[in-house]
Amino acid sequence: MTPDQRINAFTALGHHLQNLNENTVDQLVMEAGQENPWFTQASIRKAIKGIVNYLDHKKLKQWLQDYNLQNSNPKTIALIMAGNIPLVGFHDLLCVLLSGHKALIKLSSKDSKLTRYLIERLIGIAPGFESHITIQTETLKGYDAVIATGSDNAARHFEYYF
């Protein structure tokens, strides 16, 4: 995919999220809340709204204008996503994919529903992303770099893991 195709796909994802009907939002909020009881309805809705805000075409173009996104040698970037805030790992995914790399994702068991929903919608919008996104349930293998987020407790786990 070209840089413009990637930007357009994320912009379309933003439009999709902005135009979700209330029943779908309620369903996502309920599922995310069941998965992580610390997530409030307000925090989940705020996370979705925040993502919509930065998936604006003009904002994405302005943000990326100083970067060379013509990536002829994509790397596989492992993303270990935290589950302490709704959709906290989405920005990492956005950065990896917009830069033309592949994402090998280890979802948090406390925030997988929302992230899976966004990934499925993104692939539905731009099927070219399917070959660039892998959700891994086993031990992560075959990556060139890692982005891992979480608490101090998670950092100790990462030290052991890697």
Buried (B, 14 or more C-beta within 10 A) or exposed (E): BEBEEBBBBBBBBBBBBBEBEEEEBEBBBEBBBEBBEEBEEEBBBBBBEBBBEBBBBEEBEEBBEEEEBEBEEBEBBBBBBBBBBBBBBBBBBBBBBBBBBBBBBBBBEBBBBBBBBBBEBBBBBBEEBEEBBBBBEEEBEEBEEBBBBBEEEBEEEBEEEE
